[in-house]
């Protein structure tokens, strides 16, 4: 009986010792003079600075680690500052998609069970920089700096001090903008630690969490990261550039290079018909990405290069090209190359059955991407090449027939076509493919009976687990 009471007492003590306590917005479990950060009633967000010691109930504890699940469901956590006392991290920060900065004061890299994502910028003691870079548990971080270089927050914008190559002059770089509403102005200069710095650059993903409607960019900014506005800013209606900027310009709320020859970014909240300046010659990668409210895009005569730009344009009904353009053409709102031998892009609102014109020989990269309402695509024998991801995310597509004329097929042309019930390939000789056609290799693949062996032994074709002769194809 005495032994049983001892066991019960031990369990009660253990439960009491590990009861979560809150101090300055951080939750801890404590035991034997040590404290460990845990999850609590309130979710962590913004900046979380964990102290080296914490007073709980009049007793002082040294903060030694972070328990698993401590930062669970913390989508708005931007920065976590770890103290010099920390020796163990069990949480992988998997639920922290906005985490951009990790500052660790520990001279010796703490033990960690691994991070879900190492894309955050890591700041460590200058003397320990080499240790972190060589540590098997920390070397996954590609962006590692001395913690003296950690960014400074001013009105929701984080600035990092950079040194100009070859000159030694220091300037400020916008590295991150916290979730803000309304208008945002990037200033020409900022004051940090009593010193004034010119704002010259905006880094990749800087506006990832920005939720406002307008961004104004100072004339001093000479570099904007390629991914600064991508995948974010769903409420953004306008990007304006201050007059006098020598690298960038704006027109109708969109961002261009100085001479307005290169279109860089169109705000995602733009609506209706979009016209660009007649001077534009290049439409950069992802320029219209996420512009879900634009219905028509008019392309001027001088445009000679259009990259992958239309992802997420779910309301797009027409892409129109000026008749005098020498590189591109359009018909019924569909984008082609000038001689119409390549089908480049079909607007995402097209629905039902779609017949590829008989003059087309190539179905281009992502040509039908996200055409979710197309149920059937008829491909003529004029087509010889189908580029990668041609039909990606056509979730309404139930079947597709690849004609015998097709000789080459790109990567995963049917990726994310979740409604697909079967594929038919008429070619007696399996077309050359660079990767699997689809993510679902259990989909029936119907081929000529005499070619069953060739397909079952063909590179990538062999990965299909259900290859059948065409005569077994079910009747519609």
N, C-alpha and C positions, 0 to 999 in steps of 0.2 A: 504493500500500500504506500509506504514511504517513497519507494522508487517511482511509482505512478505519479504521486504528487510532485516529485522533483521534475519529471518529464513535462507535466502540465505547466508548472511554473516556468520552465525554460521556454516553452512555446509562447506563453503569455509575455514573457520578457522580450523574446525575439520580435513578436508582433508590435509591442510597444516601442521597441528601439527603432523599428523601421517604419513607423507611422510618418507620413509626409507632413512637413511643416513648411510654412511660407515665410519668406523674408525678402523684403524689397522686390516683390513680384516674381521671385524664383522659388521653386519648390524643392525641398531636400528631404532625403531620408538620412538619418544619423545613427552612428554606432561607434562606440569606443573612441570618441574624440574626432571622428572623421564624418564628413558630409558628402552626399552624392546627389547630383541634380536628377530630379525625376519629373514626370508629367504631373500636372495639377488641374485644378478646376478651370483656370483661365489658360488659354492657349498662348504660346509665346509668339511675339510679332516684333517687327522693327529691329531695334538693336537690343541685344541681351548681353550685358556685361556681368560675367560670373566672377565674384571676388575670390581671393585666395583663402580668406577666413570669413566665417559667418557666425553671428550671435543668435542663438535660438534658446529661448527660455532662460536667458541669463548665463548660458554656457557657450563657450567659444569652440568652434569646430573648424578643422582644416578641410577645405574642399579638395577632394581627391579624384573625383571622377564623375562621369555622366552615365546613368543607367540606360538600358535599352528601352526605347519608347518614350524617352524624356521629351523629345520634340515631335511626337506624333501629332498629326493634324495641325501643323504650323505653316500654312501656305504663305503667310505674310512675314515670316522671319527673314530678315535681310542680312544681319550680321550677328555673329556670336564671338564673344571675346573670352578666351579660355585663360585661366590664371596660371602662374608659374608653379603652383602646387599640384596641378592635375597630373595624374599618372595613368589614367585608364578612361577610354571612351568606348562604350558598348553600343551607343545609338549610331545608326548609319545615316541619319538625317534624310531618310527616304521621302518623308512627307514635307519637305521644305523646298519646293520648286523655286522659290524666290531668293534662296540663300546665295549671296554674292561674295561675302567676305567672312573668312575665318581668321581670327587673330589668336595666336597661341604663344603665351609668354614662357612656356616651359622650356628650359634649356635642353632637356633630353626629350626627344619625341615621345609622347605618351603612347602606351600600348592601345591599339584600336583593333576592333574586329572587322574594320573595313568601312569605307564610305560608299553609299549608293551612287554618288555622283561627285566626281572630282573637278567639276568645272568652276567651282568657286575660286576666288583668288585667296591664296594663303599668305599670311604675314607672320614671320617668326623672328626670334632674336637674331641680331646680326651675327653674333658669334656661333650660332647654332645652324646657320643657313645650310652648311654642308651636310650636317647630320640629317636634316629633314629631307634633303635632296637624295640622299643615299639610303634612307630608311625604307625597307620593303613595304612598310605599312603607310607611308606618306608620299612616296615618290610618284604616285599616280597624279598628283597635282602638277599641272604644267606651268601654272602661273604662281610663282613663289617669290616673295619680296621680303626685304628687311622690314620689321614692324614699324620702324621709324618712318617708313614711306606710306603707311596706311592712309586711306582717303579721309578727307574732312567733309562733314555734312554741313551745308548751308542752305536753309530753306528747302529741305527735301532733296537737294541735289548733292551728290557726292563727287568731290574733286580730288584728283591725285596729282601730286607734283611730279613733273617729268623733266628730264634734262635733254635739251636739243642735241642731236648728234653732231659731234665735231666742234660745237661752239661753247658748250658748257652752260648756256643760258637756260634758266628754268622757266617753265610755264605750267599752267593748270590744264588738266584734261578731265572732261566729264566722264566719269566711269560708270555712274548709275544714277537713275532718277527714281525715287520712291513713288508709291502709288499716290498720285495727286489728281485733283479735279480742277476744271477751269483752264486758265491760260498759264503758259510757262514761258519765261524769257531766259535764254542763256545769255548772261552778261558778257561784256567785253573783258572785264577784270573782276577778280575776287581777292579778298584779303584773308590770308591764312597765317595764324601765329604772328600777326603784326606786319607781315610782308604782303605786298601786292603782286599778283601774278596775272599775266594776260591769259585768257582762255583761248587755246588754240585748237584743241582736238575734242572730238566726241567718240568714245570707244564703241566697239561692237556691243550689241544688246543693251546699250545704255538706257533705252526707253522701254525696256521689257515690261515693266510694271506700271508705266505711266497710263493714266486713265482720263486725261484731260482732252480738251477740244482744240487747242491751238498751241503751237510751238513756234517761238521766234528765236532765230539764230543770229548771234552777233556777227559783225563784219570781220572780227578777228579770227573766227574759226576757219582753219585751213584744211582740216581733215575730218571727215565723218565716216565712221566704220561702216562697212558694207551691210552689216546686219543690225544697224542701230535702230531701225524702225520695224523690222520684220517680225511678224508673229505677235504683235502687241498693238496697243493704241487703237482699239476698236471704236473709240469715240472721237478719234482725231479727225478734224475736218480741214485743218489748214496748217501748212508749214510755210513760214515766211522767212526770208533772209534779209538782213539789214543791208541797205544800199552801201556800196563801197567794198563788199566782200569780193576778194579776188579769185575765189575758187568756186563759189556756189551762187545760185540765183533761184528765185521762185517765180511761179506764174500760175495763176488760178489756184493757189494754195498747194501746188505740187513742187517737189524739189528737183532741180536740174543742176548741171554744171554751169560755170560762169556764163558761157556763151549760149546756153539753152540748146545745145546740140545733143546732149545726153540726158535722157529722162532717167532719174534715179529712184524716186519714190512718190507714189500717189497715196494720200491719206486714206485710211480704210473706211472712214465715214462719208466719203464722197458719194453723191447720189446721181442717178439719171445718166445723161449723156456727158461723156468726157471728151473734150477737145484739147489737143496739145499744140504748142507753137509750131509754125511752119518750118522753123529752123531745126527741128529735131531730126537727127540721123540715126540715133541708137536708142533703143528701149532696153534698159539694163535688166539683168536677172531679177525676177520677183518684184518688179516695179509696181504691179497691180495686185500683188498677193494680198488676199483677205479683203479686197474691195467688194464686199457682198451686196452693195446697193447700187453699183454702177450697172446700167442696162445696155449702154452702147458705147463703144470706143471707136473714135474716128482717127485713122492713121494718115498723116500727111505725106506729101509726094516725096520728100527727101529721105524718109526712113529707109535705111539699107540693112539694118540689123535688129532683129527682134529675138530676144532670148526667152527663157522660160519665165513668163510674166503673168499668167492668168490664173494661177492656182487660187481657189477660194472665191472666184468671181461668180457666185452662185445665182445672181440675177441677170447675168449677161445674156442678151438676146442676139446681139449682132456686133461683128467686128467689120468695120468698113474701111476700105483703103482708097485713097485718092487715085483717080484714073491715070494720073501722070507718074505714079510711082513705078520705078523700073525693076524693083526686086520682089514686090508682093502684089497680090491681087485678092479680090474677095468676090463671093457670089452667094446670095441668100444669107449674108451675114457670116459666112465661113471664110477662114483665112487660108490662102494658098500661096505657094511661090508664084512668080510672075507667069510662068507657062502652065501653071496648074497641074504639074506632074506630081507635086507633093502636097498632101493635105496636112496643113500645119496645126490648125486648131478649130474645133467645133464648140460653139457656145454651150455652156452648161445647162441652159434651159431647154435645149432640144429634147423632144420626147418621142416615144413610140418607135416605129421602124425607121431606120436611116439607111439610105443607099449611097455608098461611096461612088462618086462619079466615075464613069468608065475611062476618063482620060488620066486618072490618078495612077501613078506607078509606086509611090511611096506613101505610107501612112506614118506621119512624123512622130517625133518624141512627144509623149503625153497628149497626143492629138485629141483624144476623147476623154481625157482625165476628168473625173467627177461628173460626167454626163449621167447622172443617176436615174434619169427618167427614160433613157433609151432602153428598149426591150429587145431589139434585134438590130444587128448591123449586117448589111449585105455587102460583101466584098467582091468586086468583079475580078476577072482573070487578068486584067491589066496590071494589077498590083503584084509586085515582085518582092518588095521589102516592107516589113513592119518594124518600126523602131521601138526601143524599149519603153515600157509603161504606156503603150499606146492607148490601152483601154482601162487604165488603172482606176479603181474605185467606181466603175460603172455598175453599181449595185443592183440596178434593175435589169441588167442583161442576163437572160436566161440560157442562151446558147449562142455559139459562134461557129461559123464554118470558114475554114482557111482554104482558099482555092489552091489548085495544083500549081499555079503560076508562082506562088510565093517561094523564094529561095532562101531568104534569111529572115530571122525573127530575133528581136532584141530581148533584153532582160524582162522577165515578169510582165509581159504585156497584159496579162489578166489579173494582176495583183489586186487584192481586195474586191474582186468581183464576187461578192458573197451570194448572189442570187443564181450563179451559173449552175446549170444542171448537166451540161455535157459540152464537149469540144469535138468538132469534126475536122480532120485534116485530110484533104483529097490527094495530096502529093504522094506519088508512088515512092519517091525517095525522100526520107525525112529532111525537112528544111534545116539549115544550120541555125542553131540557137545558142545564145551566150549564157543562159541560165534557165531555171524552171519557168514555165509559162505562167504558173499560178501557184499560190501558197497551198491550195488544197489539191494534193496529188491523188486523192481518192475519186475525183470527178472522172466519169467515164470518158475515155478518149477513143473516138471511132476513126479507123484508118482503113485503107484498101486491104482486102483480105490477103492479097499476095504480098503485102508489105508488113505483115504483122511481126515477122522476125526482125526486120530492119528497125522498126520502131522500138521493139522490146530490147534491142541491143544498141540503140542509138544514144549518143551522149545527151544527157538530160531527159530525152524522151523515155529512157528506160526507168526513170523515177516515177512515172505514172504507174499506179498499182492496179489500174483497171482499163487495160487496152483491149479493145474489141474490134471485130471486123465491121465495116460500114453497113453490111446487110442487116445487122442487128439493131441499127438505129431506129428508135421508136418513131412511129408516124405521128405527125402533128394533128 
